[in-house]
Amino acid sequence: ALGTMLGKMLAESGGADQIALTITRVAGNGRISWAMMVIGLLIGLPVFFEVGFVLLIPLVFTLARRTSTPMLLLALPIGAALSVTHAMIPPHPATLLALSAYHADTGRTIFWGVIIGTPIAALAGPIYAKFITPRIQIAGHAGLEDQFASKDVHENLPPFSITVLTILSRFLLMLLGSVADLVSQPGSTANTILHFIGNTDIALLLATILSFYVLGQARGFSRETILRFTNECLGPTALIMLLVGAGGGFARELVDSGVSKPITDLALGAHVPLLVLAWLLAVVVRVPAGSATVAMSTASGIVGPILLHSHG
């Protein structure tokens, strides 16, 4: 819910428009598909996939019309980037659930999520888009394109640097928590403070509060308006929480009913690495269900206990 509030402030303040316009202006028409990937990665950090897609699709239609660029060349990089951030980088619900199941370190997960996720987004986004776009012809355009392309852009946009810093603030705090024992004496006051502000929930709370001021009050929004924004964005999170709960419950049913045991026994008997097993389970659930959240919660719920037992 806090991440959704931050994303709402990003949208209402014009911060998302500022990021998109700045990056596309710097990149130019020749590298616009790569610019869209970068935009998707940045915008995808604080918002869910669905929210980010709805937020950025007007930009896709507008740029496609203004630059005469094929739609797929712009849309696919954004979709790939949003999918990567949603599935690989905390504090999205699926990754947080996996972190809990695997007892993983948040800072390291963010680091490796960025290192591994960026090439994946590049391959599935700009590179694949360049390959597939000439092979798919989209005839005409729908009325939805006219509606989105005519969307007004905020006139008074927040500075690019402040907007990006607000988005990245929670990740910087989480990283501080991860390196707390390296930069301070364990058990000291400084160490305790770093661990506290580096906690996933606290870091997200502080980043959201920062957005209320930087993207809210500093942009002229009243307290009542900010409160209305936060209330409006809580509704869509209900479905996400339902998916997380359903995925966790489904995984628990598989474990408690014994259905998961033959699967894991077969995999372990065939000496399938746990990393590969987790990936296969996620794929098996993701393809029919279509939800990364459900797939990750199910896979982590099954493989997590096995991993702990094998190391314990």
Beta strands, then each sheet from edge to edge (+ up, - down):
end
